[in-house]
């Protein structure tokens, strides 16, 4: 085991950070999908972007809670 946490913990933290960053990016600039892909799959009405915001929020909360549970499990094992 690495000092400060397991590989699983760090993967969960990294995924939480990535999804949180994409969540904020999508809230600030919902056109990044059209800019990146060059298409507007929802016809420009923004419904896809709002769905992505919801999915990213759920993913961020899930990865954060998983990392927290892993951290607590590691702390309990050390004492």
N, C-alpha and C positions, 0 to 999 in steps of 0.2 A: 504494500500500500504506500502510495506517495504521501509525503508530508503535506497536510492541509486538505486532503480529500482524495477521492478515488477518481478514476478516469470517467466513470459514469456521472459523478457530480459535475465535473468540469464540462462535459458534453452538454449536460442539462443547462448549466449556466450560459454556455456559449449560444445554445439554441434560444434561450430566453432573451439574450441580448440582441441576437439577430432579428427575431420576430418583433421585439419591442421597437427596434430601429425601423423596420419596415412598416410597422403600425404607425409610428410618428410620421414617417415619410409619406404614407398614404393619406394621413389626415391633413398634412400641410399641402401636398401637391398630388391631387388625385389623378393628374394627367401623366404620371410617370410611366404607367403601363402602356399608354398609347405612344409615348415617346420611345420607350424601349422596344416595343414590338412592331410599331408602325401600323397598327390596326386598332379599330375601336369596336371590340366585340359586343358592346351593349348599345351601339348606335349613338353614343355620346350622352346618354341620359344619366350616367354615373351610378347605375345600380350595381354593376360589377364591382366598382371601387368600394361601395359601401359594404357589399358582401365580403370583400377581401379584408376590410377594416374589422369586421366582426370575427372572421376566421383568425386573423392575426391576434386580436385581443384574447380570444379563447386559447390560442396556442401559447401566447406569452404567459398567461395565468397558469396554464397547465405545466409548462416547463419550469416556471418559478416555484410552484408548489412541489413538483417532483424534486427539484434541487434542494428545497428546504427540508423535505422529508429525508433525503439522503444525508444531508448535513446533520440532522438530528440523530439519525441512525448511527452515524460515525461518532458523534459526541457521546452517545449512550454506550457505545462499545469501548470507548477510551476510559470511561469512569468505572 
